[in-house]
Amino acid sequence: MTALEPFVPPLMVELGRPGNFRRVTHAGEAAECLMTAWPLERGPRHREAVGTCLKVLDGRRSAEDARRAFLEACREANVPVSELPEP
């Protein structure tokens, strides 16, 4: 398990203004997105996703855990998210 283990499949989120898409391919990108670009309203799933992503970067959780938590945070905040085709 590595900190930059890829999300399978990677994700695309739309944050901020319509058409502002962001590709999220691993826990580091997810953490950065959650901490710097997330909508102001942040609930318990957001906090859980941040913690999970940081634990992945620390080697204590899996990329799949971070991906799952990130998707839950997206649902909670009504952030549009879709799966990208695998490279």
C-alpha positions, 0 to 999 in steps of 0.5 A, spaced: 500 500 500 503 506 497 500 513 498 499 515 491 496 508 490 491 510 484 483 510 485 480 505 480 477 508 477 479 515 477 474 520 479 472 527 476 468 532 480 465 539 478 467 544 484 465 551 484 462 554 478 459 550 473 464 546 468 470 547 473 472 539 473 477 536 477 480 529 476 481 526 482 486 520 481 489 518 488 488 520 496 493 526 495 489 529 490 482 527 494 485 530 500 487 537 497 480 537 493 477 536 500 481 541 504 482 547 499 476 547 493 470 544 497 464 548 498 463 551 504 458 547 507 462 541 510 459 535 514 461 529 517 462 525 511 467 531 509 471 530 515 471 523 515 474 523 508 479 528 510 481 523 515 481 517 511 485 520 505 490 523 510 491 516 513 492 513 506 498 518 505 500 516 512 500 508 510 494 506 515 488 506 510 487 503 503 486 507 496 479 504 496 477 506 503 479 514 501 475 513 494 469 510 498 470 516 503 471 521 498 465 519 494 460 519 500 463 526 501 461 528 494 454 525 495 453 529 502 455 536 499 451 534 492 458 535 488 457 532 482 462 526 481 463 521 475 467 515 474 473 516 469 475 510 464 481 507 467 487 508 463 
